[in-house]
Amino acid sequence: MRGKKQDVLCSFCGRGKSEALVLVAGLNAHICEVCIEQAQEIVSEELYGGVPPETKSSPKGGKAKKEFRLPKNITPRKLKEHLDHYVIGQDQAKKIICVAVYNHYKRLSHPPTTPDEVQIEKSNLLLVGRTGTGKTLLAKTIAKFLDVPFTIVDATVFTQAGYVGEDVESILSRLLQVCDYDVAAAERGIVYIDEMDKIARKSDNPSITRDVSGEGVQQAMLKMLEGTDVMVPPQGGRKHPEQQLVKLNTENILFICGGAFDGIEKVIARRMNSKVIGFNNKENSRIEEEDLLKYITHIDVRRFGMIPELIGRLPVVTYLKPLDLEAMKRILTEPHNSLIRQYQHLFLLEGINLTFTDDVIDYLATTALEYELGARGLRSICEAIMTDAMFEMPGMKDIKHFVIDREYAKSKLDGGMLEMLRAA
C-alpha cells in the first residue's frame, strides 16, 4: 500500500507527488500545478488572443481586472484639495506628499519605451511628527482617493532574519492579502511603515554587537525599499523550505515611513547651536522647540540612529507640526468624518438630534491639549463624555433632541478619567 501512494504521478508531465506542490486528482488522472498554469496559458491564447480572461468584460457580468494607474486630470493641487477635506492643517507636509505620490504614479503611467529613455526613480517618504498629528491619516487618505492597495505595518514587530519575531518580508505579505493576492496590483501599492524611530540604533556609531530589532531590521529593509524581487510568504510569518513563496517586485511600490522620533528636536538644536530649554520663558521655549522640526534634515535623522544606507532610500523627508488649540477645534468639526459628525450620525440612527454647543468644543480642544496625545486624545475624551448617553438613550422613544454643553461634559470628566490622566 505504501508503494502505491508513492506511484501517484501527474498524467501530463509525469511528476511525482513528492515533486509537485499541488496534485489535483480526477476520476482516472492527476494534474500538477505546473500543468494547470500551462493549460491556462493555452486556453488564454486560443480563446482570448493571449489576454487573460479576467481583463476582458465578461458577458455574464464579470468585472474587468482593475489597473492601478494615476487617474486622468489629477494634479498635485487636486490631491491636496482632497486631503484638505479630511486632514486639518499640515499644508507643507501635504504639498510634499502630494508631489511625491503624483510623480510616483505618473512614472508608472508612462514607463520608458526604449533603453535610452530617461529612467525616473521613485521617491520614498519619511514623515516625522508627534503622535496624533496625522501621519497615518495622510497616507491612508491619499491611497483611498487613488484607489490603490494600501497597508499599514508596525516596524516594532520585525527582527533580523533568524531571530524571534517577523521577517521584513511580512510587510509585503500584508500588501498581498489586502489585494487578494493579485501580484500585479500589489506591485503598484502603497505601504506605510509606522514607528520607524523604534528601530533606530542606540548610538550614531555602528553597533559592534547584534542589534536584531534595530540596525539589523534597517539592513534587511534596504533592498526592499530600493526595488528588487522579494520572495514573499503569502500567509506571512517565517519563510520555511516547504512553504510556497510568491515573487514580488518592489520597484514600483511606494514606501511611506513615519515616526514620532521623540527627542530629535535636541539633535536639531545641537546642530543649529541653539538650546531647546533655558532660563527664558517656558512658553517661548516650547514654541522654539516645536518650530525646530521645520529645520529637520537627513543629517538629524542619521544622528538619531538611522543608518545612512536607509536614509538614502528615503530621499523625501518632511515634518508635521504639533497641533494647537485652533487645529484641535477644527479637527472636531470640519473634516467630512469629524468626531462631532460621527456621534451625530450615531444618534440620528436612533432618531435623536445631537447638538454640541460652541463652549463645549473649546473645552474638548483645551482638554485634549493637556493630554498631549494629539488628535487621538480627542476621541478618548469624547468617548468618556458620550458613554453614558450612548448607553441610556437607544430605545428611549420620548427623546428627540439632546444637547451637549460644557457643564455636561465637565461633569462626566471631573473626578474620572481626566483626574487620573492629570495625575499620571
C-alpha positions in Angstrom: 0.0 0.0 0.0 2.8 2.4 0.8 4.4 1.9 -2.6 1.1 2.6 -4.4 0.8 6.0 -2.7 4.2 7.0 -3.9 3.3 5.9 -7.5 0.8 8.8 -8.0 2.0 10.8 -10.9 0.9 13.8 -13.0 -0.9 12.3 -16.0 0.6 15.1 -18.2 4.2 15.6 -17.2 4.9 12.6 -15.1 6.0 14.5 -12.0 5.6 12.5 -8.7 3.6 13.6 -5.7 6.8 14.5 -3.8 7.9 16.8 -6.7 4.7 18.8 -7.1 3.4 21.4 -4.7 -0.2 20.5 -5.6 -1.5 17.4 -7.3 -5.2 17.6 -8.3 -7.0 14.3 -8.6 -9.7 13.5 -11.2 -11.6 10.3 -11.9 -8.7 8.4 -13.5 -6.0 11.0 -13.7 -4.0 13.6 -11.8 -2.6 17.0 -12.8 0.1 19.2 -11.1 0.1 23.0 -10.6 2.7 23.5 -13.4 0.5 21.8 -16.0 -2.5 23.7 -14.8 -0.7 27.0 -15.4 0.4 25.8 -18.8 -3.2 24.8 -19.7 -4.4 28.2 -18.6 -2.0 29.9 -20.9 -3.0 27.7 -23.8 -6.7 28.5 -23.2 -5.9 32.2 -22.9 -4.0 32.1 -26.2 -6.6 30.2 -28.1 -9.8 31.9 -26.8 -8.7 35.4 -25.8 -5.7 36.1 -28.1 -3.2 36.0 -25.2 -5.1 38.4 -23.0 -6.2 36.8 -19.6 -10.0 36.4 -19.5 -10.3 38.5 -16.3 -9.0 41.6 -18.2 -11.9 41.4 -20.6 -15.5 42.4 -19.8 -17.5 39.2 -19.3 -21.0 38.9 -20.9 -22.1 37.3 -17.6 -21.4 40.4 -15.7 -17.8 39.7 -14.6 -15.7 42.7 -13.7 -12.6 43.7 -15.6 -9.3 43.5 -13.9 -8.6 46.8 -12.2 -5.4 48.7 -13.3 -3.9 50.8 -10.6 -2.8 53.9 -12.5 -3.0 57.6 -11.9 -6.5 58.9 -12.7 -6.8 61.4 -15.5 -7.0 65.2 -14.8 -5.3 64.6 -11.4 -2.7 67.1 -10.3 -0.8 67.6 -7.0 -3.1 70.6 -6.3 -6.2 68.4 -6.7 -4.7 65.8 -4.4 -4.1 68.4 -1.8 -7.6 69.7 -2.1 -8.9 66.2 -1.4 -6.6 65.9 1.6 -7.9 69.2 3.0 -11.3 67.7 3.4 -10.0 65.0 5.8 -6.8 66.3 7.4 -6.6 69.7 9.1 -3.5 71.9 8.7 -0.1 70.4 7.8 0.0 72.3 4.5 3.7 71.8 4.0 3.6 68.1 4.6 0.5 67.8 2.3 2.4 69.5 -0.6 5.4 67.3 -0.3 3.4 64.1 -0.1 1.1 65.0 -3.0 4.1 65.9 -5.2 5.9 62.6 -4.3 2.8 60.4 -4.8 1.8 62.2 -8.1 5.3 61.8 -9.6 5.4 58.2 -8.5 2.2 57.2 -10.2 2.9 59.4 -13.2 6.1 57.4 -13.5 4.1 54.2 -13.6 1.7 55.6 -16.1 4.5 56.5 -18.6 7.1 53.7 -18.4 10.2 54.1 -20.6 9.8 52.6 -24.1 13.5 52.5 -25.0 16.6 51.7 -23.0 18.0 55.2 -23.8 14.9 57.0 -22.4 15.2 58.8 -19.0 14.5 56.4 -16.1 12.6 58.2 -13.3 13.4 56.8 -9.8 10.7 56.6 -7.1 10.8 58.8 -4.1 10.0 57.1 -0.8 9.0 59.4 2.0 9.8 59.8 5.7 7.3 61.6 7.9 8.4 63.0 11.2 5.9 64.3 13.7 4.5 63.7 17.2 1.8 61.2 17.8 -1.7 62.2 16.7 -0.6 64.8 14.2 -2.0 62.9 11.1 0.9 60.9 9.6 -1.1 57.7 9.2 -4.2 59.6 8.2 -2.4 61.4 5.3 -1.1 58.2 3.8 -4.4 56.3 4.2 -6.5 59.1 2.7 -4.4 59.6 -0.4 -4.3 55.8 -1.0 -8.0 55.6 -0.7 -8.5 58.5 -3.1 -6.2 57.0 -5.7 -7.8 53.5 -5.2 -4.5 51.7 -4.8 -3.7 48.8 -2.5 -2.6 50.2 0.9 -1.4 48.6 4.1 -0.1 49.8 7.4 2.6 47.8 9.2 4.4 48.4 12.5 8.2 48.3 12.4 8.5 47.3 16.0 7.4 43.7 15.3 10.3 43.0 12.9 13.6 41.4 13.7 16.7 40.4 11.8 16.2 37.1 9.9 16.8 34.1 12.1 15.6 35.7 15.3 12.3 35.6 17.2 9.8 38.0 15.5 8.7 38.6 11.9 10.9 39.0 8.9 10.6 42.2 6.9 9.1 40.3 4.0 5.9 40.1 6.1 5.4 43.8 5.1 4.7 42.6 1.6 2.6 39.6 2.8 0.1 42.1 4.2 0.1 44.1 1.0 -0.7 40.9 -0.9 -3.5 40.0 1.5 -5.1 43.4 1.0 -5.4 43.0 -2.8 -6.4 39.3 -2.7 -3.0 38.1 -3.8 -3.1 40.0 -7.0 0.6 40.4 -7.6 0.3 43.0 -10.4 -1.9 45.1 -8.2 0.4 44.7 -5.1 3.3 45.9 -7.2 1.6 49.3 -7.6 0.5 49.7 -4.0 1.5 52.0 -1.1 3.0 50.7 2.2 3.0 52.8 5.3 5.6 51.7 7.8 4.8 53.1 11.2 7.1 53.5 14.3 10.3 53.8 12.2 12.0 55.6 15.0 11.7 52.5 17.2 14.2 50.6 15.0 16.9 53.3 15.4 20.2 52.0 16.7 21.2 53.1 20.1 24.1 55.3 19.1 25.3 57.1 16.0 28.3 54.6 15.8 27.9 51.2 14.1 27.0 48.5 16.5 29.7 46.0 17.4 27.1 43.5 18.7 23.9 42.1 17.2 21.1 44.7 17.1 18.5 42.3 15.8 15.5 44.6 16.3 17.2 47.9 15.3 20.1 48.2 12.9 19.5 44.6 11.7 16.0 45.4 10.6 17.2 48.6 8.8 19.8 46.5 6.9 17.1 44.0 5.9 14.9 46.8 4.5 17.4 48.2 2.2 16.9 46.2 -1.0 13.1 46.1 -0.5 12.8 49.9 -0.3 15.1 50.4 -3.3 13.4 47.9 -5.5 14.1 44.2 -6.1 12.5 40.8 -6.4 11.5 39.6 -3.0 10.3 36.0 -2.2 7.2 36.6 0.0 5.4 34.0 2.2 1.8 34.6 1.2 0.4 33.9 4.7 3.1 35.9 6.5 5.3 34.5 9.2 8.7 32.9 8.8 9.9 31.5 5.4 10.2 27.7 5.5 11.7 25.4 2.9 8.3 23.7 2.4 6.3 26.9 2.1 5.3 28.1 -1.3 6.6 31.6 -1.9 5.4 34.4 -4.2 7.9 36.6 -6.1 7.1 40.3 -5.7 9.0 43.1 -7.3 9.1 46.2 -5.1 10.4 48.7 -7.7 7.0 50.3 -8.2 5.8 50.1 -4.6 5.8 53.4 -2.8 7.0 53.2 0.8 5.9 55.9 3.3 7.7 55.7 6.6 6.6 57.6 9.7 7.6 58.0 13.3 7.5 60.4 16.3 11.3 60.5 16.6 10.9 61.7 20.2 13.9 63.8 21.2 15.1 64.6 17.6 14.5 68.3 18.5 17.6 68.2 20.7 19.6 66.8 17.8 18.4 69.6 15.6 19.1 72.2 18.3 22.6 70.8 18.8 23.3 71.1 15.0 21.9 74.6 14.9 23.9 75.6 18.1 20.8 76.6 19.9 19.1 75.5 23.2 15.8 73.8 23.5 15.4 74.6 27.2 17.0 77.5 29.0 16.2 80.2 31.5 13.8 82.0 29.2 10.1 82.0 29.4 8.7 78.4 29.3 6.2 79.2 26.7 8.8 80.7 24.4 11.0 77.7 24.9 8.1 75.4 23.9 7.5 77.4 20.8 11.1 77.3 19.9 11.1 73.5 20.4 8.1 73.0 18.2 9.5 75.2 15.5 12.7 73.3 15.4 11.1 70.4 13.5 10.8 72.5 10.3 14.6 72.5 10.1 14.9 68.7 10.1 17.3 67.2 7.6 18.7 63.8 6.7 21.7 64.6 9.0 19.4 64.8 12.0 17.7 61.5 11.2 21.1 59.8 10.8 22.3 61.1 14.2 19.1 59.9 15.7 20.0 56.3 14.8 19.0 55.6 11.2 21.8 54.1 9.1 22.9 56.2 6.1 22.1 53.4 3.6 18.4 53.5 4.7 18.2 57.3 4.7 19.5 57.4 1.1 16.5 55.2 0.1 14.1 57.7 1.8 15.0 60.9 -0.2 11.9 62.9 0.8 11.8 63.9 4.5 9.1 66.2 5.8 7.6 67.1 9.2 4.2 67.5 10.7 3.5 70.4 13.1 2.2 69.8 16.6 -1.5 70.6 16.9 -2.5 73.8 18.6 -5.9 74.8 20.1 -7.3 76.2 16.8 -6.3 73.0 14.9 -8.0 70.8 17.6 -11.2 72.8 17.3 -11.2 72.4 13.5 -10.5 68.7 13.7 -13.6 68.3 15.8 -15.9 70.0 13.4 -14.5 70.5 9.8 -13.5 67.1 8.3 -16.1 65.1 6.4 -15.7 62.3 9.0 -15.1 64.5 12.0 -15.8 63.2 15.5 -18.8 65.5 16.0 -20.4 64.3 12.8 -19.7 60.7 13.7 -21.6 61.0 17.0 -24.4 63.0 15.4 -24.8 60.2 12.8 -24.9 57.5 15.5 -27.6 59.4 17.4 -29.5 60.1 14.2 -29.8 56.4 13.6 -31.7 56.2 16.9 -33.9 59.1 15.9 -32.2 61.7 18.1 -30.8 65.0 17.0 -27.5 65.6 18.8 -26.1 69.1 19.2 -22.7 70.3 20.6 -22.5 73.9 21.9 -19.6 76.2 21.0 -18.3 76.3 24.5 -18.0 72.5 24.7 -16.0 72.5 21.5 -13.5 74.9 23.2 -13.5 72.7 26.3 -12.8 69.5 24.4 -9.9 71.0 22.4 -8.3 72.6 25.5 -8.6 69.3 27.5 -7.1 67.3 24.6 -4.0 69.6 24.6 -3.4 68.8 28.2 -3.2 65.1 27.3 -0.5 65.7 24.7 -1.9 62.8 22.6 -2.7 64.8 19.6 -6.0 64.2 17.7 -6.3 60.7 19.2 -6.8 62.4 22.6 -10.0 64.0 21.3 -11.5 60.5 20.7 -10.7 59.4 24.2 -12.3 62.5 25.7 -15.4 62.2 23.6 -15.9 58.5 24.4 -15.7 59.3 28.2 -18.3 62.1 27.8 -20.7 60.2 25.5 -20.6 56.7 27.0 -23.5 57.2 29.5 -25.7 58.9 26.8 -25.0 56.2 24.3 -25.8 53.5 26.9 -29.1 55.0 28.1 -30.7 56.7 25.1 -31.0 54.0 22.5 -34.6 52.7 22.7 -36.0 55.8 24.5 -38.7 56.9 22.2 -39.6 60.1 24.0 -36.2 61.8 23.5 -35.8 63.5 20.1 -33.1 66.2 20.9 -30.0 66.1 23.1 -27.6 68.9 23.7 -24.0 68.5 25.0 -22.8 71.7 26.7 -19.7 72.5 28.8 -21.4 71.7 32.1 -22.5 68.2 31.0 -19.0 67.4 29.5 -17.2 68.7 32.6 -19.4 66.7 34.9 -18.6 63.5 33.0 -14.8 64.1 33.2 -14.3 65.6 36.6 -13.2 63.0 39.2 -13.0 60.4 36.5 -10.6 59.8 33.6 -9.4 63.4 33.5 -8.1 63.4 37.0 -6.4 60.1 36.5 -4.6 61.3 33.4 -3.6 64.5 35.1 -2.2 62.5 38.0 -0.2 60.4 35.6 
